[in-house]
Amino acid sequence: MIDTLLLIGGLLLILWGANALTDGAAAVARRFKISNLVIGLTIVAFGTSAPEFIISFLSSLSGSAELSIGNVIGSNIFNGLMIMGMTAIVAPIPVGKGTLSKEIPLCVLSSIVLFLCANDILLDGGTANVISRSDGLMLLCFFAIFLGYTFAIAKNGENEGGEETRDIPMWKSILFILLGLGALIGGGQLFVNGASGIARTLGVSESVIGLTLVAGGTSLPELATSVSAALKKNPGIAIGNALGSSLFNAFAVLGASATVSDLPTGGITNFDFMTLIATSIIIWIAGFFLGKRIITRPEGIFMVICYVAYTTYLIMQQ
């Protein structure tokens, strides 16, 4: 009963926080003439990824490597298939040229890098697959490069998103952002605690908990924020949030977690890593080839079906 209440309370906080964060971030973007894409890639993406960072970092410290890795891999699959899919179902997502040539390929790269880091047995003939401290430091270097790129496009004024925002005072915009982030982080924590309690009661393994319930729970801020941004005609924030969160998770969250402690992959298999790579490729194909730089509703439905199929497979393997 308590776990169910935590689940519902967390979800309500997440939904409220997403709405406040979207309003505040879009207003800041408009006032400083910063594109919504850049705001989505940075403030919104990093803020909504805070639950992933907290859970993975603390899991690494406590020795729960499978939960730490599973949270990141599962969250990024959720970001790519469920968030992009649900957002496209609500409102088709225009994809800018820069996003197709830079941000999405960066997501593909991050997926491949994680696959390489987690395959010591296959690539080096090692005795176990471990994302080591040196791997973590390399991932943090990739994150630094991503930050440099993001600041560069902000300086150059590249704009690939709608600018229809509420005209609200700066102090209120900042308040909305802070309150929204607080609600998202707190709600995400409550949701994860409730979901994990329910999962353990049902006897589900730690790796599957990380890949599904914890990943989905910590990604609910991204889902709520992207859908809310799409409804408010801010596609730049919607797509920037999903892609930026995935890059933040892969490079910063997992990089910091592995730097603190080596992370044995355990029950996280190559099937999960290959699914992550396929997710990024599906987004790129949907935006570039099929929808003529628009991720359409049918493509969104296909993405959601793919995620449901992946989750079902994981549960069936238990």
C-alpha positions as protocol buffer text, in pm:
chain_id: "A"
residue {
  index: 1
  type: MET
  ca { x: 0 y: 0 z: 0 }
}
residue {
  index: 2
  type: ILE
  ca { x: 280 y: 242 z: 94 }
}
residue {
  index: 3
  type: ASP
  ca { x: 471 y: 160 z: -226 }
}
residue {
  index: 4
  type: THR
  ca { x: 159 y: 230 z: -433 }
}
residue {
  index: 5
  type: LEU
  ca { x: 108 y: 568 z: -262 }
}
residue {
  index: 6
  type: LEU
  ca { x: 474 y: 657 z: -326 }
}
residue {
  index: 7
  type: LEU
  ca { x: 425 y: 562 z: -692 }
}
residue {
  index: 8
  type: ILE
  ca { x: 115 y: 781 z: -738 }
}
residue {
  index: 9
  type: GLY
  ca { x: 254 y: 1074 z: -537 }
}
residue {
  index: 10
  type: GLY
  ca { x: 578 y: 1067 z: -732 }
}
residue {
  index: 11
  type: LEU
  ca { x: 392 y: 1068 z: -1064 }
}
residue {
  index: 12
  type: LEU
  ca { x: 182 y: 1370 z: -965 }
}
residue {
  index: 13
  type: LEU
  ca { x: 494 y: 1564 z: -860 }
}
residue {
  index: 14
  type: ILE
  ca { x: 665 y: 1473 z: -1186 }
}
residue {
  index: 15
  type: LEU
  ca { x: 376 y: 1597 z: -1398 }
}
residue {
  index: 16
  type: TRP
  ca { x: 355 y: 1929 z: -1213 }
}
residue {
  index: 17
  type: GLY
  ca { x: 731 y: 1976 z: -1222 }
}
residue {
  index: 18
  type: ALA
  ca { x: 749 y: 1909 z: -1596 }
}
residue {
  index: 19
  type: ASN
  ca { x: 492 y: 2178 z: -1668 }
}
residue {
  index: 20
  type: ALA
  ca { x: 670 y: 2438 z: -1451 }
}
residue {
  index: 21
  type: LEU
  ca { x: 1014 y: 2353 z: -1591 }
}
residue {
  index: 22
  type: THR
  ca { x: 898 y: 2379 z: -1953 }
}
residue {
  index: 23
  type: ASP
  ca { x: 740 y: 2722 z: -1897 }
}
residue {
  index: 24
  type: GLY
  ca { x: 1043 y: 2857 z: -1713 }
}
residue {
  index: 25
  type: ALA
  ca { x: 1306 y: 2720 z: -1953 }
}
residue {
  index: 26
  type: ALA
  ca { x: 1122 y: 2837 z: -2265 }
}
residue {
  index: 27
  type: ALA
  ca { x: 1085 y: 3188 z: -2118 }
}
residue {
  index: 28
  type: VAL
  ca { x: 1458 y: 3205 z: -2040 }
}
residue {
  index: 29
  type: ALA
  ca { x: 1538 y: 3091 z: -2395 }
}
residue {
  index: 30
  type: ARG
  ca { x: 1322 y: 3365 z: -2540 }
}
residue {
  index: 31
  type: ARG
  ca { x: 1459 y: 3642 z: -2316 }
}
residue {
  index: 32
  type: PHE
  ca { x: 1826 y: 3565 z: -2390 }
}
residue {
  index: 33
  type: LYS
  ca { x: 1762 y: 3476 z: -2756 }
}
residue {
  index: 34
  type: ILE
  ca { x: 1894 y: 3124 z: -2695 }
}
residue {
  index: 35
  type: SER
  ca { x: 1737 y: 2854 z: -2907 }
}
residue {
  index: 36
  type: ASN
  ca { x: 1494 y: 2614 z: -2742 }
}
residue {
  index: 37
  type: LEU
  ca { x: 1710 y: 2331 z: -2876 }
}
residue {
  index: 38
  type: VAL
  ca { x: 2008 y: 2449 z: -2668 }
}
residue {
  index: 39
  type: ILE
  ca { x: 1791 y: 2498 z: -2359 }
}
residue {
  index: 40
  type: GLY
  ca { x: 1653 y: 2147 z: -2412 }
}
residue {
  index: 41
  type: LEU
  ca { x: 2002 y: 2000 z: -2453 }
}
residue {
  index: 42
  type: THR
  ca { x: 2133 y: 2162 z: -2135 }
}
residue {
  index: 43
  type: ILE
  ca { x: 1913 y: 2304 z: -1857 }
}
residue {
  index: 44
  type: VAL
  ca { x: 1610 y: 2085 z: -1921 }
}
residue {
  index: 45
  type: ALA
  ca { x: 1801 y: 1769 z: -2018 }
}
residue {
  index: 46
  type: PHE
  ca { x: 2046 y: 1782 z: -1728 }
}
residue {
  index: 47
  type: GLY
  ca { x: 1776 y: 1877 z: -1481 }
}
residue {
  index: 48
  type: THR
  ca { x: 1543 y: 1595 z: -1579 }
}
residue {
  index: 49
  type: SER
  ca { x: 1840 y: 1353 z: -1574 }
}
residue {
  index: 50
  type: ALA
  ca { x: 1912 y: 1435 z: -1210 }
}
residue {
  index: 51
  type: PRO
  ca { x: 1713 y: 1131 z: -1088 }
}
residue {
  index: 52
  type: GLU
  ca { x: 1925 y: 901 z: -1310 }
}
residue {
  index: 53
  type: PHE
  ca { x: 2243 y: 1060 z: -1175 }
}
residue {
  index: 54
  type: ILE
  ca { x: 2134 y: 1024 z: -813 }
}
residue {
  index: 55
  type: ILE
  ca { x: 2019 y: 663 z: -848 }
}
residue {
  index: 56
  type: SER
  ca { x: 2316 y: 542 z: -1055 }
}
residue {
  index: 57
  type: PHE
  ca { x: 2576 y: 725 z: -844 }
}
residue {
  index: 58
  type: LEU
  ca { x: 2436 y: 599 z: -515 }
}
residue {
  index: 59
  type: SER
  ca { x: 2396 y: 248 z: -659 }
}
residue {
  index: 60
  type: SER
  ca { x: 2763 y: 255 z: -761 }
}
residue {
  index: 61
  type: LEU
  ca { x: 2867 y: 361 z: -412 }
}
residue {
  index: 62
  type: SER
  ca { x: 2660 y: 83 z: -256 }
}
residue {
  index: 63
  type: GLY
  ca { x: 2794 y: -186 z: -490 }
}
residue {
  index: 64
  type: SER
  ca { x: 2473 y: -232 z: -692 }
}
residue {
  index: 65
  type: ALA
  ca { x: 2646 y: -218 z: -1032 }
}
residue {
  index: 66
  type: GLU
  ca { x: 2363 y: -384 z: -1226 }
}
residue {
  index: 67
  type: LEU
  ca { x: 2114 y: -129 z: -1098 }
}
residue {
  index: 68
  type: SER
  ca { x: 2352 y: 156 z: -1187 }
}
residue {
  index: 69
  type: ILE
  ca { x: 2422 y: 36 z: -1543 }
}
residue {
  index: 70
  type: GLY
  ca { x: 2068 y: -88 z: -1601 }
}
residue {
  index: 71
  type: ASN
  ca { x: 1928 y: 250 z: -1500 }
}
residue {
  index: 72
  type: VAL
  ca { x: 2136 y: 431 z: -1764 }
}
residue {
  index: 73
  type: ILE
  ca { x: 2089 y: 179 z: -2047 }
}
residue {
  index: 74
  type: GLY
  ca { x: 1719 y: 137 z: -1972 }
}
residue {
  index: 75
  type: SER
  ca { x: 1666 y: 513 z: -1941 }
}
residue {
  index: 76
  type: ASN
  ca { x: 1830 y: 581 z: -2277 }
}
residue {
  index: 77
  type: ILE
  ca { x: 1621 y: 313 z: -2448 }
}
residue {
  index: 78
  type: PHE
  ca { x: 1314 y: 466 z: -2281 }
}
residue {
  index: 79
  type: ASN
  ca { x: 1423 y: 815 z: -2396 }
}
residue {
  index: 80
  type: GLY
  ca { x: 1468 y: 705 z: -2754 }
}
residue {
  index: 81
  type: LEU
  ca { x: 1165 y: 483 z: -2803 }
}
residue {
  index: 82
  type: MET
  ca { x: 900 y: 574 z: -2547 }
}
residue {
  index: 83
  type: ILE
  ca { x: 966 y: 947 z: -2502 }
}
residue {
  index: 84
  type: MET
  ca { x: 1030 y: 1027 z: -2868 }
}
residue {
  index: 85
  type: GLY
  ca { x: 744 y: 795 z: -2964 }
}
residue {
  index: 86
  type: MET
  ca { x: 489 y: 939 z: -2721 }
}
residue {
  index: 87
  type: THR
  ca { x: 593 y: 1295 z: -2806 }
}
residue {
  index: 88
  type: ALA
  ca { x: 551 y: 1228 z: -3180 }
}
residue {
  index: 89
  type: ILE
  ca { x: 208 y: 1076 z: -3115 }
}
residue {
  index: 90
  type: VAL
  ca { x: 102 y: 1393 z: -2930 }
}
residue {
  index: 91
  type: ALA
  ca { x: 249 y: 1623 z: -3198 }
}
residue {
  index: 92
  type: PRO
  ca { x: 476 y: 1528 z: -3493 }
}
residue {
  index: 93
  type: ILE
  ca { x: 833 y: 1642 z: -3419 }
}
residue {
  index: 94
  type: PRO
  ca { x: 1018 y: 1860 z: -3673 }
}
residue {
  index: 95
  type: VAL
  ca { x: 1386 y: 1761 z: -3679 }
}
residue {
  index: 96
  type: GLY
  ca { x: 1640 y: 2028 z: -3772 }
}
residue {
  index: 97
  type: LYS
  ca { x: 1935 y: 1969 z: -4004 }
}
residue {
  index: 98
  type: GLY
  ca { x: 2180 y: 2019 z: -3720 }
}
residue {
  index: 99
  type: THR
  ca { x: 1999 y: 1764 z: -3504 }
}
residue {
  index: 100
  type: LEU
  ca { x: 2013 y: 1505 z: -3783 }
}
residue {
  index: 101
  type: SER
  ca { x: 2380 y: 1567 z: -3857 }
}
residue {
  index: 102
  type: LYS
  ca { x: 2509 y: 1627 z: -3502 }
}
residue {
  index: 103
  type: GLU
  ca { x: 2292 y: 1545 z: -3198 }
}
residue {
  index: 104
  type: ILE
  ca { x: 2143 y: 1216 z: -3320 }
}
residue {
  index: 105
  type: PRO
  ca { x: 2480 y: 1085 z: -3451 }
}
residue {
  index: 106
  type: LEU
  ca { x: 2626 y: 1176 z: -3110 }
}
residue {
  index: 107
  type: CYS
  ca { x: 2361 y: 953 z: -2949 }
}
residue {
  index: 108
  type: VAL
  ca { x: 2455 y: 670 z: -3187 }
}
residue {
  index: 109
  type: LEU
  ca { x: 2821 y: 723 z: -3096 }
}
residue {
  index: 110
  type: SER
  ca { x: 2747 y: 719 z: -2723 }
}
residue {
  index: 111
  type: SER
  ca { x: 2564 y: 387 z: -2761 }
}
residue {
  index: 112
  type: ILE
  ca { x: 2853 y: 230 z: -2952 }
}
residue {
  index: 113
  type: VAL
  ca { x: 3106 y: 361 z: -2697 }
}
residue {
  index: 114
  type: LEU
  ca { x: 2908 y: 202 z: -2410 }
}
residue {
  index: 115
  type: PHE
  ca { x: 2893 y: -128 z: -2604 }
}
residue {
  index: 116
  type: LEU
  ca { x: 3272 y: -122 z: -2649 }
}
residue {
  index: 117
  type: CYS
  ca { x: 3338 y: -31 z: -2284 }
}
residue {
  index: 118
  type: ALA
  ca { x: 3119 y: -317 z: -2160 }
}
residue {
  index: 119
  type: ASN
  ca { x: 3271 y: -594 z: -2376 }
}
residue {
  index: 120
  type: ASP
  ca { x: 3603 y: -687 z: -2216 }
}
residue {
  index: 121
  type: ILE
  ca { x: 3546 y: -1059 z: -2277 }
}
residue {
  index: 122
  type: LEU
  ca { x: 3460 y: -1017 z: -2644 }
}
residue {
  index: 123
  type: LEU
  ca { x: 3723 y: -755 z: -2732 }
}
residue {
  index: 124
  type: ASP
  ca { x: 4009 y: -817 z: -2489 }
}
residue {
  index: 125
  type: GLY
  ca { x: 3962 y: -1178 z: -2383 }
}
residue {
  index: 126
  type: GLY
  ca { x: 3902 y: -1068 z: -2026 }
}
residue {
  index: 127
  type: THR
  ca { x: 3744 y: -1281 z: -1753 }
}
residue {
  index: 128
  type: ALA
  ca { x: 3450 y: -1046 z: -1692 }
}
residue {
  index: 129
  type: ASN
  ca { x: 3274 y: -752 z: -1856 }
}
residue {
  index: 130
  type: VAL
  ca { x: 3341 y: -443 z: -1647 }
}
residue {
  index: 131
  type: ILE
  ca { x: 3297 y: -71 z: -1711 }
}
residue {
  index: 132
  type: SER
  ca { x: 3618 y: 30 z: -1537 }
}
residue {
  index: 133
  type: ARG
  ca { x: 3740 y: 353 z: -1380 }
}
residue {
  index: 134
  type: SER
  ca { x: 3944 y: 430 z: -1694 }
}
residue {
  index: 135
  type: ASP
  ca { x: 3628 y: 377 z: -1903 }
}
residue {
  index: 136
  type: GLY
  ca { x: 3446 y: 617 z: -1673 }
}
residue {
  index: 137
  type: LEU
  ca { x: 3711 y: 885 z: -1715 }
}
residue {
  index: 138
  type: MET
  ca { x: 3694 y: 844 z: -2093 }
}
residue {
  index: 139
  type: LEU
  ca { x: 3315 y: 886 z: -2081 }
}
residue {
  index: 140
  type: LEU
  ca { x: 3358 y: 1206 z: -1879 }
}
residue {
  index: 141
  type: CYS
  ca { x: 3597 y: 1334 z: -2148 }
}
residue {
  index: 142
  type: PHE
  ca { x: 3327 y: 1270 z: -2409 }
}
residue {
  index: 143
  type: PHE
  ca { x: 3086 y: 1465 z: -2189 }
}
residue {
  index: 144
  type: ALA
  ca { x: 3326 y: 1760 z: -2179 }
}
residue {
  index: 145
  type: ILE
  ca { x: 3339 y: 1757 z: -2560 }
}
residue {
  index: 146
  type: PHE
  ca { x: 2958 y: 1751 z: -2574 }
}
residue {
  index: 147
  type: LEU
  ca { x: 2938 y: 2050 z: -2339 }
}
residue {
  index: 148
  type: GLY
  ca { x: 3186 y: 2241 z: -2554 }
}
residue {
  index: 149
  type: TYR
  ca { x: 2978 y: 2168 z: -2864 }
}
residue {
  index: 150
  type: THR
  ca { x: 2657 y: 2280 z: -2693 }
}
residue {
  index: 151
  type: PHE
  ca { x: 2810 y: 2610 z: -2580 }
}
residue {
  index: 152
  type: ALA
  ca { x: 2943 y: 2662 z: -2933 }
}
residue {
  index: 153
  type: ILE
  ca { x: 2599 y: 2630 z: -3096 }
}
residue {
  index: 154
  type: ALA
  ca { x: 2455 y: 2858 z: -2827 }
}
residue {
  index: 155
  type: LYS
  ca { x: 2720 y: 3121 z: -2910 }
}
residue {
  index: 156
  type: ASN
  ca { x: 2655 y: 3085 z: -3282 }
}
residue {
  index: 157
  type: GLY
  ca { x: 2283 y: 3129 z: -3224 }
}
residue {
  index: 158
  type: GLU
  ca { x: 2172 y: 2813 z: -3405 }
}
residue {
  index: 159
  type: ASN
  ca { x: 1798 y: 2783 z: -3361 }
}
residue {
  index: 160
  type: GLU
  ca { x: 1599 y: 2475 z: -3446 }
}
residue {
  index: 161
  type: GLY
  ca { x: 1284 y: 2504 z: -3242 }
}
residue {
  index: 162
  type: GLY
  ca { x: 964 y: 2696 z: -3210 }
}
residue {
  index: 163
  type: GLU
  ca { x: 966 y: 3013 z: -3006 }
}
residue {
  index: 164
  type: GLU
  ca { x: 605 y: 3022 z: -2889 }
}
residue {
  index: 165
  type: THR
  ca { x: 643 y: 3076 z: -2514 }
}
residue {
  index: 166
  type: ARG
  ca { x: 465 y: 3242 z: -2227 }
}
residue {
  index: 167
  type: ASP
  ca { x: 588 y: 3598 z: -2163 }
}
residue {
  index: 168
  type: ILE
  ca { x: 664 y: 3583 z: -1790 }
}
residue {
  index: 169
  type: PRO
  ca { x: 905 y: 3788 z: -1571 }
}
residue {
  index: 170
  type: MET
  ca { x: 1262 y: 3664 z: -1528 }
}
residue {
  index: 171
  type: TRP
  ca { x: 1230 y: 3605 z: -1153 }
}
residue {
  index: 172
  type: LYS
  ca { x: 923 y: 3394 z: -1211 }
}
residue {
  index: 173
  type: SER
  ca { x: 1099 y: 3200 z: -1491 }
}
residue {
  index: 174
  type: ILE
  ca { x: 1385 y: 3113 z: -1258 }
}
residue {
  index: 175
  type: LEU
  ca { x: 1141 y: 3021 z: -982 }
}
residue {
  index: 176
  type: PHE
  ca { x: 951 y: 2794 z: -1222 }
}
residue {
  index: 177
  type: ILE
  ca { x: 1276 y: 2622 z: -1325 }
}
residue {
  index: 178
  type: LEU
  ca { x: 1392 y: 2568 z: -965 }
}
residue {
  index: 179
  type: LEU
  ca { x: 1054 y: 2450 z: -838 }
}
residue {
  index: 180
  type: GLY
  ca { x: 1007 y: 2233 z: -1146 }
}
residue {
  index: 181
  type: LEU
  ca { x: 1346 y: 2066 z: -1104 }
}
residue {
  index: 182
  type: GLY
  ca { x: 1281 y: 2011 z: -734 }
}
residue {
  index: 183
  type: ALA
  ca { x: 944 y: 1851 z: -803 }
}
residue {
  index: 184
  type: LEU
  ca { x: 1091 y: 1635 z: -1081 }
}
residue {
  index: 185
  type: ILE
  ca { x: 1377 y: 1508 z: -867 }
}
residue {
  index: 186
  type: GLY
  ca { x: 1161 y: 1451 z: -560 }
}
residue {
  index: 187
  type: GLY
  ca { x: 882 y: 1292 z: -761 }
}
residue {
  index: 188
  type: GLY
  ca { x: 1127 y: 1070 z: -947 }
}
residue {
  index: 189
  type: GLN
  ca { x: 1276 y: 950 z: -619 }
}
residue {
  index: 190
  type: LEU
  ca { x: 933 y: 872 z: -473 }
}
residue {
  index: 191
  type: PHE
  ca { x: 832 y: 688 z: -790 }
}
residue {
  index: 192
  type: VAL
  ca { x: 1150 y: 479 z: -798 }
}
residue {
  index: 193
  type: ASN
  ca { x: 1119 y: 387 z: -430 }
}
residue {
  index: 194
  type: GLY
  ca { x: 760 y: 277 z: -480 }
}
residue {
  index: 195
  type: ALA
  ca { x: 829 y: 90 z: -804 }
}
residue {
  index: 196
  type: SER
  ca { x: 1137 y: -85 z: -666 }
}
residue {
  index: 197
  type: GLY
  ca { x: 945 y: -194 z: -357 }
}
residue {
  index: 198
  type: ILE
  ca { x: 669 y: -341 z: -570 }
}
residue {
  index: 199
  type: ALA
  ca { x: 920 y: -514 z: -801 }
}
residue {
  index: 200
  type: ARG
  ca { x: 1114 y: -672 z: -517 }
}
residue {
  index: 201
  type: THR
  ca { x: 791 y: -794 z: -363 }
}
residue {
  index: 202
  type: LEU
  ca { x: 725 y: -972 z: -694 }
}
residue {
  index: 203
  type: GLY
  ca { x: 1077 y: -1121 z: -695 }
}
residue {
  index: 204
  type: VAL
  ca { x: 1217 y: -949 z: -1007 }
}
residue {
  index: 205
  type: SER
  ca { x: 1598 y: -943 z: -1056 }
}
residue {
  index: 206
  type: GLU
  ca { x: 1804 y: -628 z: -995 }
}
residue {
  index: 207
  type: SER
  ca { x: 1913 y: -600 z: -1359 }
}
residue {
  index: 208
  type: VAL
  ca { x: 1553 y: -609 z: -1486 }
}
residue {
  index: 209
  type: ILE
  ca { x: 1447 y: -362 z: -1213 }
}
residue {
  index: 210
  type: GLY
  ca { x: 1719 y: -126 z: -1337 }
}
residue {
  index: 211
  type: LEU
  ca { x: 1636 y: -171 z: -1706 }
}
residue {
  index: 212
  type: THR
  ca { x: 1260 y: -130 z: -1666 }
}
residue {
  index: 213
  type: LEU
  ca { x: 1100 y: 11 z: -1351 }
}
residue {
  index: 214
  type: VAL
  ca { x: 1388 y: 224 z: -1225 }
}
residue {
  index: 215
  type: ALA
  ca { x: 1481 y: 336 z: -1579 }
}
residue {
  index: 216
  type: GLY
  ca { x: 1120 y: 417 z: -1662 }
}
residue {
  index: 217
  type: GLY
  ca { x: 1065 y: 592 z: -1330 }
}
residue {
  index: 218
  type: THR
  ca { x: 1375 y: 810 z: -1351 }
}
residue {
  index: 219
  type: SER
  ca { x: 1286 y: 888 z: -1716 }
}
residue {
  index: 220
  type: LEU
  ca { x: 932 y: 1003 z: -1637 }
}
residue {
  index: 221
  type: PRO
  ca { x: 1056 y: 1364 z: -1595 }
}
residue {
  index: 222
  type: GLU
  ca { x: 1191 y: 1353 z: -1951 }
}
residue {
  index: 223
  type: LEU
  ca { x: 868 y: 1200 z: -2079 }
}
residue {
  index: 224
  type: ALA
  ca { x: 645 y: 1453 z: -1904 }
}
residue {
  index: 225
  type: THR
  ca { x: 870 y: 1745 z: -2004 }
}
residue {
  index: 226
  type: SER
  ca { x: 895 y: 1646 z: -2372 }
}
residue {
  index: 227
  type: VAL
  ca { x: 522 y: 1581 z: -2409 }
}
residue {
  index: 228
  type: SER
  ca { x: 443 y: 1906 z: -2228 }
}
residue {
  index: 229
  type: ALA
  ca { x: 687 y: 2096 z: -2453 }
}
residue {
  index: 230
  type: ALA
  ca { x: 532 y: 1940 z: -2766 }
}
residue {
  index: 231
  type: LEU
  ca { x: 183 y: 2043 z: -2654 }
}
residue {
  index: 232
  type: LYS
  ca { x: 311 y: 2399 z: -2603 }
}
residue {
  index: 233
  type: LYS
  ca { x: 458 y: 2407 z: -2956 }
}
residue {
  index: 234
  type: ASN
  ca { x: 821 y: 2393 z: -2841 }
}
residue {
  index: 235
  type: PRO
  ca { x: 962 y: 2100 z: -3046 }
}
residue {
  index: 236
  type: GLY
  ca { x: 1318 y: 2219 z: -2988 }
}
residue {
  index: 237
  type: ILE
  ca { x: 1285 y: 2161 z: -2613 }
}
residue {
  index: 238
  type: ALA
  ca { x: 1103 y: 1831 z: -2671 }
}
residue {
  index: 239
  type: ILE
  ca { x: 1368 y: 1670 z: -2891 }
}
residue {
  index: 240
  type: GLY
  ca { x: 1661 y: 1847 z: -2724 }
}
residue {
  index: 241
  type: ASN
  ca { x: 1548 y: 1718 z: -2385 }
}
residue {
  index: 242
  type: ALA
  ca { x: 1531 y: 1354 z: -2501 }
}
residue {
  index: 243
  type: LEU
  ca { x: 1863 y: 1361 z: -2688 }
}
residue {
  index: 244
  type: GLY
  ca { x: 2044 y: 1572 z: -2428 }
}
residue {
  index: 245
  type: SER
  ca { x: 1927 y: 1346 z: -2146 }
}
residue {
  index: 246
  type: SER
  ca { x: 2054 y: 1038 z: -2330 }
}
residue {
  index: 247
  type: LEU
  ca { x: 2396 y: 1195 z: -2383 }
}
residue {
  index: 248
  type: PHE
  ca { x: 2409 y: 1315 z: -2022 }
}
residue {
  index: 249
  type: ASN
  ca { x: 2318 y: 966 z: -1899 }
}
residue {
  index: 250
  type: ALA
  ca { x: 2575 y: 787 z: -2115 }
}
residue {
  index: 251
  type: PHE
  ca { x: 2868 y: 1022 z: -2066 }
}
residue {
  index: 252
  type: ALA
  ca { x: 2816 y: 1202 z: -1732 }
}
residue {
  index: 253
  type: VAL
  ca { x: 2602 y: 967 z: -1522 }
}
residue {
  index: 254
  type: LEU
  ca { x: 2770 y: 640 z: -1616 }
}
residue {
  index: 255
  type: GLY
  ca { x: 3110 y: 811 z: -1640 }
}
residue {
  index: 256
  type: ALA
  ca { x: 3087 y: 948 z: -1286 }
}
residue {
  index: 257
  type: SER
  ca { x: 2947 y: 621 z: -1151 }
}
residue {
  index: 258
  type: ALA
  ca { x: 3228 y: 413 z: -1308 }
}
residue {
  index: 259
  type: THR
  ca { x: 3492 y: 660 z: -1188 }
}
residue {
  index: 260
  type: VAL
  ca { x: 3375 y: 606 z: -830 }
}
residue {
  index: 261
  type: SER
  ca { x: 3377 y: 226 z: -861 }
}
residue {
  index: 262
  type: ASP
  ca { x: 3427 y: -37 z: -1133 }
}
residue {
  index: 263
  type: LEU
  ca { x: 3089 y: -154 z: -1263 }
}
residue {
  index: 264
  type: PRO
  ca { x: 3056 y: -525 z: -1359 }
}
residue {
  index: 265
  type: THR
  ca { x: 2779 y: -555 z: -1617 }
}
residue {
  index: 266
  type: GLY
  ca { x: 2635 y: -871 z: -1459 }
}
residue {
  index: 267
  type: GLY
  ca { x: 2287 y: -935 z: -1594 }
}
residue {
  index: 268
  type: ILE
  ca { x: 2306 y: -646 z: -1842 }
}
residue {
  index: 269
  type: THR
  ca { x: 2371 y: -830 z: -2170 }
}
residue {
  index: 270
  type: ASN
  ca { x: 2481 y: -741 z: -2522 }
}
residue {
  index: 271
  type: PHE
  ca { x: 2117 y: -768 z: -2625 }
}
residue {
  index: 272
  type: ASP
  ca { x: 2049 y: -461 z: -2408 }
}
residue {
  index: 273
  type: PHE
  ca { x: 2345 y: -269 z: -2552 }
}
residue {
  index: 274
  type: MET
  ca { x: 2250 y: -363 z: -2909 }
}
residue {
  index: 275
  type: THR
  ca { x: 1892 y: -251 z: -2840 }
}
residue {
  index: 276
  type: LEU
  ca { x: 2033 y: 84 z: -2728 }
}
residue {
  index: 277
  type: ILE
  ca { x: 2233 y: 119 z: -3051 }
}
residue {
  index: 278
  type: ALA
  ca { x: 1927 y: 21 z: -3258 }
}
residue {
  index: 279
  type: THR
  ca { x: 1718 y: 281 z: -3073 }
}
residue {
  index: 280
  type: SER
  ca { x: 1944 y: 567 z: -3183 }
}
residue {
  index: 281
  type: ILE
  ca { x: 1951 y: 437 z: -3540 }
}
residue {
  index: 282
  type: ILE
  ca { x: 1570 y: 414 z: -3550 }
}
residue {
  index: 283
  type: ILE
  ca { x: 1541 y: 781 z: -3447 }
}
residue {
  index: 284
  type: TRP
  ca { x: 1790 y: 885 z: -3715 }
}
residue {
  index: 285
  type: ILE
  ca { x: 1614 y: 683 z: -3986 }
}
residue {
  index: 286
  type: ALA
  ca { x: 1271 y: 816 z: -3881 }
}
residue {
  index: 287
  type: GLY
  ca { x: 1388 y: 1175 z: -3900 }
}
residue {
  index: 288
  type: PHE
  ca { x: 1610 y: 1154 z: -4206 }
}
residue {
  index: 289
  type: PHE
  ca { x: 1460 y: 902 z: -4444 }
}
residue {
  index: 290
  type: LEU
  ca { x: 1097 y: 831 z: -4364 }
}
residue {
  index: 291
  type: GLY
  ca { x: 941 y: 1154 z: -4239 }
}
residue {
  index: 292
  type: LYS
  ca { x: 1143 y: 1412 z: -4435 }
}
residue {
  index: 293
  type: ARG
  ca { x: 1284 y: 1566 z: -4117 }
}
residue {
  index: 294
  type: ILE
  ca { x: 960 y: 1508 z: -3925 }
}
residue {
  index: 295
  type: ILE
  ca { x: 906 y: 1221 z: -3682 }
}
residue {
  index: 296
  type: THR
  ca { x: 544 y: 1142 z: -3761 }
}
residue {
  index: 297
  type: ARG
  ca { x: 268 y: 984 z: -3552 }
}
residue {
  index: 298
  type: PRO
  ca { x: 294 y: 642 z: -3724 }
}
residue {
  index: 299
  type: GLU
  ca { x: 667 y: 643 z: -3657 }
}
residue {
  index: 300
  type: GLY
  ca { x: 597 y: 738 z: -3295 }
}
residue {
  index: 301
  type: ILE
  ca { x: 355 y: 448 z: -3261 }
}
residue {
  index: 302
  type: PHE
  ca { x: 619 y: 212 z: -3405 }
}
residue {
  index: 303
  type: MET
  ca { x: 874 y: 336 z: -3148 }
}
residue {
  index: 304
  type: VAL
  ca { x: 634 y: 276 z: -2859 }
}
residue {
  index: 305
  type: ILE
  ca { x: 557 y: -74 z: -2989 }
}
residue {
  index: 306
  type: CYS
  ca { x: 931 y: -148 z: -3007 }
}
residue {
  index: 307
  type: TYR
  ca { x: 974 y: -42 z: -2644 }
}
residue {
  index: 308
  type: VAL
  ca { x: 680 y: -254 z: -2528 }
}
residue {
  index: 309
  type: ALA
  ca { x: 825 y: -552 z: -2717 }
}
residue {
  index: 310
  type: TYR
  ca { x: 1168 y: -501 z: -2556 }
}
residue {
  index: 311
  type: THR
  ca { x: 1021 y: -475 z: -2206 }
}
residue {
  index: 312
  type: THR
  ca { x: 804 y: -781 z: -2264 }
}
residue {
  index: 313
  type: TYR
  ca { x: 1110 y: -980 z: -2375 }
}
residue {
  index: 314
  type: LEU
  ca { x: 1297 y: -885 z: -2058 }
}
residue {
  index: 315
  type: ILE
  ca { x: 1008 y: -992 z: -1836 }
}
residue {
  index: 316
  type: MET
  ca { x: 963 y: -1320 z: -2030 }
}
residue {
  index: 317
  type: GLN
  ca { x: 1330 y: -1404 z: -1968 }
}
residue {
  index: 318
  type: GLN
  ca { x: 1279 y: -1402 z: -1591 }
}
